[in-house]
Amino acid sequence: MDPAIYNSLLSIAAAMFVISFLLTTWRIVKGPNSMDRLVGMDGFVAMFQCAVAVYICWTLDTTVTNAMLVVALLGFISTVSVTRFRKRDN
C-alpha cells in the first residue's frame, strides 16, 4: 500500500478517536446517573485500546501490546466490579 494513503487513513482514524474521546468524556462528566458514567468509562477504555492499536499500526512498534492487554484486563475487571457492587441511584 502507498505510504501516503496509509498515513492519511490512519490520521483519519486518529481524528475520529479524538472526537469520540471528547464525546465520551462529556458523557462521563455530564451523565445523569452512575450507570451512564459506567458505560462512558467502559467505552473510554475500549476506545483507548483501539487508539493504541492505531498507534501500533502507525509506528509499527509492538512494544506497547503488553500495555494494551493490561488495559483490556483492567477495563474488564473494573466494569464487572463496579456493576457488581453498584447501588441504585435515587
Number of C-alpha atoms within 10 A of each C-alpha: 5 6 8 9 10 12 13 11 13 16 14 11 14 17 12 13 17 14 11 15 19 13 13 21 17 13 17 22 11 11 16 11 12 16 17 15 19 19 16 21 19 18 18 20 19 15 17 17 20 16 19 15 16 17 16 15 14 15 8 10 10 11 9 13 14 10 12 17 12 13 16 16 12 13 19 14 11 15 16 12 11 13 12 9 8 12 10 8 8 4
